[in-house]
């Protein structure tokens, strides 16, 4: 089976600035692929090239078997795209937005009516078809945007930070829809800053400075040699612990996860952490080695590249 996405040395420059640097990337048909990286890493530029919107400066890319340059129009007919910012028409109703996008994709007659009603049901907007899109809640707007991206039943769906600024319950419901789509055979490539969402992807790719720096299944990445030792601390005061550890261990990665502080990096060990906390008079209930979370890995990979 042909991979949904395959690139070799895909590159995009803006003047002298290299936004995407010889990217080798494969997204397998039917999987949910999480594309992670800090702001400015090259995620959106990559997706725009894969969608046939932005021509690469160099390298090769194929999406659903079509070349991203010569087959751009064929790609656009077969993919769905949803951006971080709500980009539908707020002065049109829910029904008018869906109808507009259905028409763009050439849907007509009974097929158009069937797809439109299906989108209303899937997005949970059946009772809001006559409501102006601009008056919807954040979660409802998100579902409407997804519905418009799906009205032509694309084989591949690109989602660029689709849940940014949406409440946790709406995010959970949205991902429920994504699982259903993937189970039905739709390939999904999604960028996100939420590590709890990334946990549920089949595979992950970490991009930094335009280059793919790590890739694999979430559990395999956590067990990889690149995943340094992580220590978990439950302090009486998270703020005091952060301050003490960052002053005592300036080269370590110190992050907050819930009520805990995670610390990793060269030279980090239980004795050094205990000494730093004790010297600052910070009480703690637990200090132990822990399995790295995806957030820990994100920090490790990015710091490692920054120091290389």
SEDO-923387 format. One record per residue: x negated, y, z negated of N, C-alpha, C, O in turn. Coordinates in steps of 0.05 Angstrom, whole numbers, plus 32768, in hexadecimal, padded with zeros to 4 digits. Example, Ala and Ser with C-alpha at 12.3 -4.5 7.8 and 13.67 -1.06 7.14 Angstrom:
<recs>
7EF87F8E7F647F0A7FA67F647EF87FBE7F647EE37FBE7F57
7EFF7FD37F727EEF7FEB7F717EFE80017F637EF480177F5F
</recs>
This chain:
<recs>
7FEF7FE880008000800080007FEE801980007FDB801B7FF1
7FF5802C80117FE6804580137FE980567FFA7FFF80587FEF
7FD280607FF07FD480727FD97FE4808B7FE07FE480947FF7
7FF380967FCC800380AE7FD17FF180C67FD67FF880D77FE7
7FDB80C77FC87FC880DE7FCC7FAB80D27FCC7FA480C17FBC
7F9C80DB7FDF7F7F80D37FE07F6F80EA7FEB7F7480F48002
7F5B80F37FDC7F4A81097FE67F2D81007FE47F2580F07FD3
7F1D810C7FF67F0081077FF57EF281227FF97EF4812F800E
7EE3812A7FE47ED481437FE47EE6815B7FEB7EDD816E7FF9
7EFF815B7FE37F1181717FE87F07818A7FDA7F03818A7FC2
7F0481A07FEA7EF881B87FDF7F0981D07FE87F1381D27FFE
7F0B81E47FD67F1881FD7FDD7F0882147FD07F0382147FB8
7F0082267FE17EF1823E7FD87F0282577FDE7F1182587FF1
7EFF826A7FCC7F0A82857FD17EF282987FD17EE982A07FBC
7EE9829E7FE97ED082AD7FEA7EB9829C7FE07EB482867FEB
7EAB82A67FCD7E9582967FC17E9E82857FAA7E8F82747FA0
7EB682897FA17EC0827A7F8A7ECB825E7F937EDB825C7FA5
7EC182497F867EC9822E7F8C7EDF82257F787ED982207F61
7EF882257F827F0E821E7F707F1182007F6D7F1781F67F57
7F0C81F17F837F0D81D37F827EF381CA7F907EED81D27FA6
7EE481B97F827EC981B27F8A7EC581957F907EC181847F7E
7EC7818E7FAA7EC381727FB37ED2815E7FA37EC7814B7F97
7EEC81617FA27EFE81517F917F0481367F9E7F0F81367FB4
7EFE81217F917F0681067F997F1C80FD7F877F1880F97F6F
7F3480F97F927F4C80F47F817F5E80E07F8F7F6280E17FA7
7F6880CD7F7F7F7B80B97F8A7F9380B77F777F9080B37F5F
7FAB80BB7F827FC480B67F737FD2809E7F807FD8809F7F98
7FD6808A7F717FE280717F7B800080747F7F800E80817F6F
800A80677F92802780677F988036805C7F80803080467F76
804A806B7F76805C80627F61805380687F45806080617F32
803C80767F428032807C7F27803880997F1F803E80AA7F30
8037809E7F05803780B97EFA801A80C07EF4800E80B47EE2
801080D37F037FF480DB7EFF7FF280F67EF27FFD810A7EFD
7FE580F77EDB7FE281107ECC7FC8811E7ED47FB381127ED3
7FCB81387EDC7FB481477EE57FAF815D7ED17FBE81707ECF
7F9981597EC17F95816A7EA97F7C817C7EAD7F6981747EBA
7F7D81937EA17F6681A57EA27F6D81C07E977F8581C77E96
7F5A81D07E8E7F6081EB7E837F6981FD7E997F6781F77EB1
7F7382157E927F7B82297EA57F6382307EB77F4D82347EAD
7F6782317ED17F5282387EE37F4182217EEC7F2C82257EF9
7F4882097EE47F3881F17EEB7F3B81E87F087F2981DB7F12
7F5181F07F157F5581E97F317F6D81D77F357F7181CD7F4B
7F7E81D47F217F9681C27F237FA981CC7F387FB181BE7F4B
7FB281E57F367FC681F07F487FBB81F27F647FCA81EC7F77
7FA281FA7F677F9681FC7F827F9681E07F8F7F9C81DE7FA7
7F8F81CC7F807F9081B07F8B7FAC81A97F947FAF819F7FAA
7FC081AE7F837FDB81A67F8B7FE481B67FA37FF281AA7FB4
7FDD81CF7FA67FE581DF7FBD7FD881D47FD67FE581D47FEC
7FC081C97FD57FB481BD7FEC7FC281A37FF37FC7819D800A
7FC981937FDE7FD681797FE37FF2817D7FEE7FFC816C7FFC
7FFF81937FE8801981997FF2801981A4800E802E81A9801A
800181A980197FFF81B48034800481D28035800881DD804A
800381DF801E800781FC801C7FED820C80207FED8222802C
7FD7820080177FBD820D80177FA981FB80257FA681E4801D
7F9C8205803A7F8981F580487F6F81F280397F658206802E
7F6381DA80387F4981D7802B7F3381E4803B7F3581E88053
7F1E81EC802D7F0681F7803A7EF681E180467EE981E5805B
7EF581CA80387EE581B380427EF1819A80357F02819B8023
7EE88183803F7EF1816980357F0B816080427F16816D8054
7F14814880397F2B813C80457F408135802F7F3981308018
7F59813680377F6F812E80257F86812380357F8D812D804A
7F92810E802A7FA9810280367FBF80FF80217FBA80F6800B
7FD7810580297FEE81038017800480F38026800D80FC803B
800C80DD801A801F80CB8027801780C38043802780BF8055
7FFC80C180477FF180B980607FEC80CF80747FE180CA8089
7FF480E8806D7FF180FE807F7FD9811080767FD58114805F
7FCA811A808A7FB4812C80857FBF8146807B7FD381518085
7FB2815280667FBD816A80597FBB8182806B7FC881968066
7FAC818180817FAA819780947FBC819280AC7FCE81A180B1
7FB6817C80BA7FC5817780D37FE1816D80CE7FF3816F80DF
7FE6816180B78000815680B180108165809B8021815A808E
8009817F80988015818F80828033818F80848041818D806F
803E8193809B805B8195809E8069817A8097807E817A808C
805C8164809F80678149809880668145807A80788139806E
8051814E806D804E814C80508065815B8042807281508030
806A8173804A807E8184803D809A8178803E80AA817D802C
80A08169805380BA815C805580BE8145804280D4813D803C
80A7813A803880A88121802980A18124800C80A181117FFD
809B813C8003809381417FE780A781547FDA80B681627FE7
80A681547FC080B481687FB080A081777F9F808B816C7F98
80A581917F9A809281A17F8B80A181B27F7780B581BF7F7E
809881B37F5E80A481C37F49808D81D27F3B807B81C57F30
808F81EC7F3B807A81FC7F2E808082037F11809681FE7F08
806C820D7F03806F82147EE78085822A7EE4809582297ED2
8084823E7EF5809682557EF380B0824E7F0280B082447F18
80C782537EF580E1824F7F0180E3825F7F1B80E282787F1A
80E582527F3280E382607F4B80FC825E7F5C80FB82647F74
811282577F50812B82567F5E813982717F5E812E82847F52
815082737F6A815E828D7F6C817182917F55818582847F53
816982A47F43817882A77F2A819382B47F2F81A582B27F1E
819782C27F4581B182CF7F4B81C382BD7F5B81D982C67F64
81BB82A47F6081CC82907F6C81D5827C7F5681C882797F42
81EB826F7F5B81F5825B7F4881E482417F4A81D4823E7F5D
81E8822F7F3781DB82157F3881E182087F5381CF81FE7F60
81FB82077F5A820381F97F7381F782067F8B81EF81F97F9E
81F682217F8B81EB822F7FA381CD822A7FA681C382287FBC
81BE82287F9081A282227F91819D82067F9D818D82037FAF
81AC81F37F9381A881D77F9D81B081D67FBA81A381C87FCA
81C781E37FC181D081E37FDD81BB81EF7FEF81B781E58005
81AF82057FE6819A82127FF6818382007FFC817A81FE8013
817981F27FE7816281E17FEB816981C87FFB815981BE800B
818181BE7FF8818A81A88008818B81AF80268183819F8037
819381C8802C819481D18047817881D48053817381CE806A
816581DE8042814981E2804B813E81C78055812F81C58068
814581B18046813B8197804D814C81898063814881718068
815F8198806E816E818D80858185817A807E818F816C808F
818D817A806481A38169805C81BE8175806581C2818E8063
81D08164806F81EA816E80798200815B807281FB8143806C
821981658073823081548071823281438059822A814C8043
823B812A805B823F8118804582258113803582258110801D
820F8111804481F5810C803681EE8123802481E6811F800D
81F2813B802D81ED8153801D81FE8154800581F581597FEF
8218814E8008822B814F7FF1822381397FDD8223813E7FC5
821C81217FE78215810B7FD581FC81127FC581FB810E7FAD
81E7811D7FD381CE81237FC581D2813A7FB181C781397F9B
81E2814D7FB881E781647FA681F5815B7F8D81ED81637F77
820A814A7F8F821781407F788205812F7F678206812F7F4E
81F481207F7481E1810F7F6681CD81207F5581C781197F3F
81C581367F6181B281487F5381C081547F3B81B481567F25
81D9815C7F3D81E881687F2781E981547F1081E5815B7EF8
81EE813A7F1681F081267F0181D581207EF581D2811F7EDD
81C0811D7F0681A581177EFC819B812D7EEA818E81287ED6
81A081467EF28195815D7EE381A781657ECC81A081777EBC
81BE81577EC881D0815E7EB281DD81797EB581E181877EA1
81E281817ECE81ED819C7ED38209819B7EE0821281AF7EEB
821681857EDE823081817EEB824481977EE2825381A17EF2
8244819E7EC8825781B27EBF824E81CE7EC2825B81E17EB9
823781D27ECF822C81EE7ED1822781F57EEE821782087EF4
823481E87F01822E81ED7F1D8234820A7F26822882147F39
824782177F19824F82327F20824182487F0F8247825F7F11
822F823F7EFE822182527EED8209825D7EFB81FB824F7F09
820382777EF881EC82837F0481D382777EF881D082737EE0
81C082717F0A81A782647F01819882757EEC818C826A7EDA
819A828F7EEF818C82A17EDD819682A07EC0818982AA7EAE
81AE82957EBC81BA82947EA181B682797E9481BE82757E7D
81A882677EA181A3824C7E95818D824E7E80817D82617E80
818D823B7E6E817882397E5A815E82307E68815F82277E7F
814882317E59812F82287E65812F820B7E6E812682057E84
813A81FA7E5E813C81DE7E65814E81D97E7C814881C87E8D
816481E77E7E817781E47E94816B81EE7EAE816E81E27EC3
815C82047EAD814E820E7EC5813A81FA7ECF813781F57EE7
812C81EE7EBC811881D97EC2812581C27ED1811B81B97EE5
813C81B97EC7814A81A27ED4815581AA7EF08155819A7F02
815E81C37EF2816781CD7F0C815081CD7F20815381C47F37
813981D87F18812281D97F2A811A81BD7F32811381B87F49
811A81AA7F1F8114818E7F26812881837F3A812181767F4D
814281897F358157817F7F47815381897F648156817A7F77
814C81A37F66814781AE7F81812F81A17F8F812F819E7FA7
811B819A7F7F8103818D7F8A810981707F9280FA81647FA1
811F81657F88812581497F8D813C81447FA08142812D7FA7
8149815A7FA9816281577FB8815E81477FD2817181397FDB
814681477FDD814181387FF68134811D7FF1812A81108003
813381157FD7812880FC7FCE810B80F87FD8810680E67FE8
80F981097FCF80DD81077FD880CF80EE7FCD80D780E27FB9
80BB80E57FDC80AB80CE7FD4809780D57FBF809080C47FAE
808F80EE7FBF807A80F87FAD808281127FA1808B81247FAF
807F81157F878088812D7F798070813A7F6B8062812D7F5B
806B81537F71805681637F64806281757F50807481857F56
805981747F37806481847F21804D81937F14803B81877F09
804D81AE7F17803781BE7F0D804081CC7EF3804E81E07EF3
803881BF7EDC803F81C97EC1805E81CE7EC0806681E47EB9
806D81BA7EC5808B81BE7EC7809881C37EAC80AE81CE7EAC
808B81BC7E96809981BF7E7C808D81D67E6B809281D87E53
807D81E77E77807181FE7E69808782107E5E809882197E6D
808682157E44809982277E3880B4821C7E3280C7822A7E2C
80B782017E3480D181F47E3080D081E67E1580BB81DC7E0C
80E781E67E0780E881DA7DEC80E381BC7DED80E781B07E01
80DA81B07DD680D381947DD580EA81817DDE80E4816D7DEC
810281877DD7811881757DDE811C81767DFC812081617E09
811B818D7E08811E818F7E26810781817E34810A81757E49
80EF81847E2880D881767E3480DC81587E3480D6814A7E47
80E6814E7E1D80EB81317E1B80FF81277E3080FC81137E3D
811581377E32812A81307E46811F81317E628125811F7E73
810E81457E68810281487E8280F1812F7E8980F381257E9F
80E181277E7680D081107E7B80E080F67E7D80D880E37E8B
80F780F57E71810980DE7E75811180DC7E92811380C77E9D
811680F37E9E811D80F47EBB810580EB7ECC810980DC7EE0
80ED80F37EC480D680EB7ED380D180CD7ED280CA80C07EE7
80D680C17EBB80D380A47EB980E680957ECB80E080817ED8
80FF80A07ECD811380947EDE810B80967EFB810E80837F0B
810080AD7F0380F780B07F1E80E0809D7F2580DF80917F3A
80CD809B7F1280B680897F1780BF806C7F1980B5805D7F2A
80D280657F0880DD80497F0980EA80447F2480EB802D7F2D
80F580597F30810280567F4A80EF80577F6180F780557F78
80D5805B7F5C80C1805A7F7180B580757F7980A480767F8B
80BD808A7F6C80B280A57F73809780A87F66809380A37F4E
808380B07F76806980B67F6B806980D37F60807480E57F6D
805C80D77F49805D80F17F3C804080F97F34803280EA7F28
803981117F3C8020811D7F33802781367F24803381497F2E
801F81377F0A8028814C7EF8801081597EEA7FFF814A7EE0
801081737EE87FFD81817ED7800B81897EBE802281917EBE
7FFD81877EA78009818E7E8E7FF481967E7A7FDD818D7E7C
7FFB81A77E677FE981AE7E507FF2819F7E377FE681A27E22
800881907E39801281817E22800781657E21800D81557E33
7FF681607E0E7FE981467E0D7FFC812F7E067FF781187E0E
801281357DF9802681207DF3803381177E0E803A81007E10
803681297E21804081227E3B802B81117E4B803280FE7E58
8012811A7E497FFD810C7E577FFB80EE7E4E7FF380DD7E5E
800180E97E35800080CE7E2A801280BB7E3A800C80A37E3C
802780C57E47803A80B47E54803580B17E72804580A57E81
801F80BD7E7C801780B97E98800A809E7E9C7FFD80947E89
800C80937EB47FFE807A7EB97FE0807D7EBA7FD1806D7EAF
7FD880937EC77FBB809A7EC87FB880B87EC57FCA80C87ECB
7FA080C07EBC7F9A80DC7EB87F8080E37EC77F6E80D37EC9
7F7F80FC7ED17F6781077EDC7F6181217ECF7F7381337ECD
7F4981257EC57F41813E7EB87F30814E7ECC7F1C81457ED6
7F3981677ED27F2B81787EE57F2081907ED67F2D819C7EC5
7F0781977EDC7EFA81AE7ED07EE881BB7EE47ED881AD7EF1
7EEB81D57EE77EDA81E47EF97EDC81D87F167EC881D87F25
7EF481CF7F1D7EFA81C57F387EF181A97F3D7EF4819F7F53
7EE6819B7F287EDC81807F2C7EEA816C7F197EF181737F03
7EEF81547F237EFB813F7F137EE581347F017ED281287F0A
7EE881377EE67ED3812F7ED47ED981167EC57EC7810A7EB9
7EF2810C7EC57EF980F37EB87F1480EA7EC37F2580FA7ECB
7F1880D07EC47F3180C57ECF7F3680A97EC47F23809A7EBF
7F4F80A27EC07F5580877EB77F7080867EA87F7D809A7EA5
7F77806E7E9E7F8F806B7E8E7F8A80787E737F7380777E69
7F9E80837E667F9A80907E4C7F8B807F7E387F7880897E2B
7F9380667E347F8680557E207F69804F7E287F58804D7E16
7F64804B7E427F4980457E4B7F37805D7E467F20805A7E3F
7F4180757E4B7F31808D7E467F2A80907E297F1380987E22
7F3D808A7E177F37808C7DFB7F2280797DF27F13807E7DDF
7F2080627E007F0C804D7DF87EF280507E087EE0803F7E04
7EF080637E197ED880667E2A7EC0806F7E1A7EC3807C7E05
7EA880697E247E8F80727E167E8E80917E147E81809B7E02
7E9C809F7E267E9B80BC7E257EAB80C77E0E7EA880DF7E06
7EBC80B67E027ECC80BF7DEB7EBB80BE7DD27EB780A87DC7
7EB180D47DC97E9F80D57DB17EB080CF7D987EC880CF7D98
7EA180CA7D827EAE80C57D697EBE80DE7D617EB580F57D63
7ED680D97D577EE880EE7D4D7EEE80E97D307EF380D27D28
7EED80FE7D207EF480FB7D047F0D810C7CFE7F1181227D08
7F1F80FF7CEF7F38810C7CE87F3881147CCA7F3181037CB9
7F3F812D7CC57F3F81377CA97F5B81427CA37F6681507CB4
7F65813C7C8B7F7E81487C827F77815A7C6B7F7581517C54
7F7381747C707F6B81877C5C7F8281937C4D7F9981937C57
7F7D819F7C367F9281AD7C277F9981C67C377FB081CF7C37
7F8681D27C447F8B81EA7C557F7E81E67C707F6581E57C72
7F8E81E47C857F8381E07CA07F7281F87CA87F5D81F57CB4
7F7C82107CA27F6D82287CAA7F5282297C9D7F3E82307CAA
7F5182237C837F3782247C757F24820E7C807F0C82137C82
7F2F81F77C867F1E81E17C917F1381E97CAC7EFB81E47CB1
7F2481F47CBD7F1A81FD7CD77F0382117CD57EEF820E7CE2
7F0782247CC47EF282397CC07ED8822D7CB67EC282337CC0
7EDA821B7CA27EC2820F7C967EB481FD7CAA7E9B81FE7CAC
7EC281ED7CB87EB681DA7CCB7EAA81E87CE37E9481E07CEC
7EB781FD7CED7EAC820B7D047E93821B7CFD7E81821E7D0D
7E9282257CE47E7982337CDB7E62821F7CD67E4C82257CDE
7E6982097CCA7E5481F57CC37E4B81E57CDB7E3481DD7CDD
7E5D81E07CEE7E5781CF7D067E5F81DE7D1F7E7281D77D2C
7E5081F37D277E5882047D3D7E5881F67D587E6681FF7D6A
7E4A81DF7D5A7E4A81D17D747E5F81BB7D767E6281AE7D8A
7E6E81B77D607E8281A27D607E9D81AC7D6C7EA281C47D6C
7EAD819A7D757EC881A07D7E7EDB819C7D667EDD81867D5C
7EE881B27D5D7EF981B17D467F1581BA7D4E7F1981D17D57
7F2881A87D4D7F4381AE7D567F5881A67D417F5381977D2F
7F7081B17D447F8781AB7D327F9A81987D407FA1819C7D57
7FA281837D327FB781717D3C7FCA816D7D257FC5815D7D13
7FE0817B7D267FF481797D107FE881857CF77FDF819C7CF6
7FE881757CE17FDD817D7CC87FC081757CC57FB481787CAF
7FB5816A7CDA7F99815F7CD97F8681717CE97F8F81807CFB
7F6D816E7CE37F58817B7CF27F4781647CFE7F3E81527CF0
7F4281657D197F3181527D267F17815F7D2D7F1681767D36
7F0181507D287EE6815A7D2E7ED781457D3D7ED7812E7D36
7EC9814F7D527EB8813C7D627EA0814C7D6C7EA081657D6C
7E8C813D7D757E74814A7D807E5B813E7D767E5B812E7D63
7E4581457D827E2B813B7D7B7E2481437D5E7E27815A7D57
7E1B81307D4E7E1381367D337E2A81367D1F7E25813A7D07
7E4281317D287E5981307D167E5B81157D097E5C81007D17
7E5C81147CEF7E5F80FB7CE07E6D81017CC67E7181197CBF
7E7580ED7CB87E8480F07C9F7E7581017C8B7E8181127C7E
7E5C80FC7C887E4C810A7C747E4A81287C7A7E4E81387C68
7E46812F7C937E43814B7C9B7E5E81597C977E5E81717C8F
7E74814C7C9D7E8E81587C9A7E95815D7C7C7E9F81727C74
7E8F81487C6C7E95814B7C507E8481617C437E8E81707C32
7E6B81637C4C7E5A81787C417E6481937C487E6381A67C38
7E6D81977C617E7781B17C6A7E9081B97C5A7E9381D07C52
7EA281A67C567EBB81AC7C487EB581B17C2A7EC081C47C1E
7EA481A17C1E7E9E81A47C027E9081BF7BFD7E9681CD7BE9
7E7E81C77C0F7E6F81E07C0C7E8281F87C0D7E7D820C7C00
7E9781F57C1C7EAB820B7C1F7EC182097C0A7ED3821B7C09
7EC181F47BFA7ED681F17BE67EF181EA7BF27F0681F07BE6
7EF181DB7C087F0A81D37C167F1181B77C0D7F0281A47C12
7F2881B47C007F3181997BF77F3D818B7C0F7F4881977C21
7F3B81707C0E7F4781607C247F5081457C187F44813B7C05
7F65813A7C247F6F81207C1C7F6381097C2B7F6180F37C20
7F5B810E7C447F5180F87C557F3B81027C677F3D81187C72
7F2780F27C6B7F1280F77C7E7F0A80DC7C897EFE80CB7C7B
7F1080D67CA27F0B80BC7CAD7F0680BD7CCC7F0E80D17CD9
7EF980A97CD67EF680A77CF37F1180A07CFF7F2080907CF4
7F1780AC7D177F3180A77D237F2E80A17D417F1980A87D4D
7F4280957D4D7F4380917D697F4880AC7D777F5A80BB7D6F
7F3880B37D8B7F3C80CD7D987F5880CF7DA47F6280BD7DB0
7F6480E67DA17F7D80EC7DAE7F7680F77DCA7F5F80FE7DD0
7F8A80FA7DDB7F8581067DF57F7C81237DF27F6C812D7E03
7F8681317DDE7F7D814C7DD97F60814C7DD27F51815E7DDB
7F5781397DC17F3A81377DBB7F2A81327DD57F15813F7DD9
7F3481207DE67F26811A7DFF7F2481327E107F0F81387E1C
7F3A81417E127F3B81597E227F24816C7E197F1581767E2A
7F2381717DFF7F0E81837DF47EF281787DF97EE081867E01
7EEF815D7DF57ED481517DF97ECB81547E167EB4815C7E1B
7EDC814D7E297ED5814E7E457ECE816A7E4E7EBA816E7E5C
7EDE817D7E467EDA81997E4E7EC181A47E417EB181B17E4F
7EBD819F7E277EA481A87E1A7E8C819B7E267E7781A87E29
7E8E81817E2C7E7781737E387E6F817F7E537E5781827E59
7E8381867E637E7D81937E7D7E7181AE7E7A7E5F81B77E88
7E7C81BD7E667E7381D87E627E5681D97E587E4881ED7E5D
7E4D81C47E4B7E3281C37E407E1E81B77E537E0681B87E4F
7E2981AA7E697E18819C7E7C7E0781B07E8C7DF781A77E9D
</recs>
